Amino acid sequence: MTRFRPCIDLHSGQVKQIVGGTLSADTSALQTNHISALPAAHFAELYKTHALSGGHVIMLGPGNEEAATDALSAWPGRLQVGGGISPANARMWIERGAEKVIVTSYLFPDARFSQERLNALLFDALGGDRSKLVIDLSCRRQGGTWVVAMNKWQTLTDMEVNGETIKSLEDFCSEFLIHAADNEGLQRGIDEELVERLGQWCSKPVTYAGGGKSIEDLEKVKTLSAGRVDLTIGSALDIFGGEAVKFNDCVDWNTRQGV
């Protein structure tokens, strides 16, 4: 059943809401919707209070490890962490309290998918425990398709997001996270076609993020995906400076869904 999934996006050690398509090495191009005065641990404690498990902590670039660690410590075993995950640090993040690690860029050396790298992460670093791994297939539209984007969503890879791709990866993870990077942070609505397709393609849990602008989007995602896709709302949320969606309404939504 579709549920609201919370997030903590970290940039330079602060909780921020960013227009996803502007993330790059050129910091002058960065467009930020909100910079919170509150630390990451505050939001983790808030999610704990309302039993909002399965949220993701995303480290957007360097300088975020301390904030991410503080968030995980505030609610051990209930938050996922992503950003720079590789076999060298995956186990460390689990030991620091992450329920699961989220991986994207490591799987795409030179922007080409590597099954060898996925095997190394799952079998060597995580001991074959797929319940600890989330594969992030965040993507950008290319005509009538969606292509996985890495490197802060700036580099397109050789992998399309489609039914065949999803099926080939499901045996190696416990769920998927998919940001629609072209919609991220714009509050202009979700990518309805992508949400509908994800509901058709995925037999494992999948969370969609990007463009959520109203509490009605939760009902829309539920309808489009037949309840198979969860939704993260970021910039529109009042706890992140937004005006369109109240955090408490999202909590109430989950309660009504029995999740």
N, C-alpha and C positions, 0 to 999 in steps of 0.2 A: 504494500500500500504506500502510495506517495507520502513522503514526509518532508518537513523542513529540516535541512541540515545546516548547522552554523559554520562560520569560518573565522579564522584569524589570519589576515594577510599581513606579513611583516616586510618592511622595506627600511633598510638602514636602522634596524633595531626598534622601529616604531610600528604601531598598528595603523595601517593606512588602507584607504580604498582608492584604487588607481584605475585610470582608463587603460585597459589591458593592452591595446594596440600601440600605446606610447612607451612601453617599457623597452629600453635599449641601453647601450653603453653611453649614449649621449644623454646625460641627465638633464640637459636644458630642454629636451623635448618631452620630458615626463609631465603628464597631466594628472593631478591628484585631486580627487573629490573630497577627501577628508583625511586629516591627521589627528589621531586620538591623543588626548592628553593622558589617557589611562594606559597602564601597561598591559601586556599580553595576558598576564596571569589574572588580571581582573575579569577579562572576558571568559577565560577558562573556568573561573569560579562561578560566573554567571550561568554558563552552560551547565555546570554541575548542579547548581541550585535547581534548575528547571529540567534536569535529566535529559539534556539534549546531546546524546552520545553520537559518535560517528562524524563529528565535525572535523574539518581539516585545518591544520596550521601550515601555511605556505610561506617559505622563506624565499623572498624575491631578491636574489643577489646576496652579497656578503654582509657581514655585520649583524646577523640575526640569530645566531646560535644561542646566545644567552637568553634572549627573549623567548625563543622557542622552548628552551629547556625549562624556563620558569613556568610557561603555560602548561607543559606536560606534567610538571611537578604539582601543579595546582589540582590536576585531575588525572592521576596516573591510570593508564590502561583504557582510556575512553576517547582519546583524540588521536587523529592520524597526523603525520608530519611529512612534508615534502619540500623539495628544493635542494638540489645538489646531492641527492641520495645515490649511493653507489655501494658495491660490496665492501669498500673500505670503512664505511660508517653506518651501514644499515643496522647491524647488530647493536651498535652503540646507542642509536636512537631508540631501539626497542628497550634497551636496558635503562634508558633515561625516562621511560614511561610512555612511549608511544604505543598505541594499540596496534597500529600498522604503519608501514612506511609507504610513501607514494613516489613512484619513479616515472620520469619521462626522458630527460636529455641523455642520461647515461646509456639508454638503450639504442641511441642513434648516433654512433660515431660517424663524423662526416655526413650527418643528416641521413644516414642509411640504417635501417633497422638491423639489429644484430641479435639473432637467437642465442648465440654464444654468450653474449652479455646478460641476457635475461636468465639463462641457465646459471651463470655464475652468481647472480644476485639471489635467485631463489634457492638453488641447491647448495651453494658454497656458503654464502653469507647468512641465509635464513634457515639452513638445514632442511630445505624442502618444504617448509611450512607455508603453504600458499595463503593461509588465513592471515598472515602478517603482511601481505603484499597487495597494494593497490596500483594498478597501471593507469597512469594519466595519459589520456589520448586527446588532450586539449588541441583544438584545431581551428583552422581558418577556412572560410569558403573559397573555393576555386571553381567558378562556374556553378555547375550543378552538383559538385562533390564537396567533401570536406577533407582537408589534408592535415595530418598531425603537424603541429608547430612546436618547435623547441627553442631553447636559448631565449627565455623570456618572451616566447611566442613570436619571435622575429624571424626565425629560420624555418622554412618549410622542409619537411622530410619526404622520403619516398613512400610513405605509408598513407593510404586513404583510410578514412573511418567508414567502414561498411560492414555488412553482415559477415563477409568472409574473414575480414581482419578480426572482428570481435570473436568469432568462433575459434580462430586459431590461437587466441590468447587466453581464452577462458580457463583452460586447464592449468594456467600458470599464476593465477591470482585469485583473490576472493571478491574483488569488485573493481569497478572502473570509476574514474573521475574525469569529467569532460567539461572544460571551459570552452565556450564559444568565444574565442578571443576577439572576434570582430564586434561582439555585443558587450563584452566585459566592461563594466563601469559606466555604460552610456545610459542606462535606465530607459531604453527605448523599446523594450519588449524582448521576449525570449525568441530564440530561433525555433519556431514551432515545428518546422519540417524536421529538423534534427531531433528534437524531443520525440516526435512521433516515430521516427526511424529507430531511435535507441530503444524505445519500447518494443519494437518488433525484433530487433537484433539481439538484445541482451537477455540471457537467462540468469545472469548473476546481478547483484545489486549495482546500480549505476547512479551517480549523482551528476546532475547538469548544473552548470553555473554560467551566468552571462545574460544581462539585460533584464533581470527580474525587476519589476517596477510597481507591483501592487500585490496585495494579499490574494487577489483573484487569480494571480499567476499560479498559485499552488493548485487551485481547482483545474486550471487550464492544463497544467502538466499532468495531473491525474487523469484527465479525460483523454488527452492526446496519447498518453503512454499506457493506458489501461492500468494505471496505478503501479507501473513497473519502474518508473524513474523518480528519483528524489530531486529536490530543488534547493539550491543555495541562493539566498538573496543577500547582497552586500551593500552597495552604495545607497540603495533606496531605504535601507533600514535605519530607524531612528537612533539606534545605539552607535551608528557610524555616521551620524550627522544628517541622515536622510529625513525626508518629510512624508514620503509616500506609504511606508510600511512600518507598523508598530511591532516591535519585538514580541510584546505580549500577545499580539494577535497570532503570530507564528507559533508560539507556544500553545495557544488555545487550539490552533489547527491540528497540531500533532495529537493533542488530548482527544479531540473529536474523532480522529482516525484510529484511536486506540494504539498509538505508537509512542 
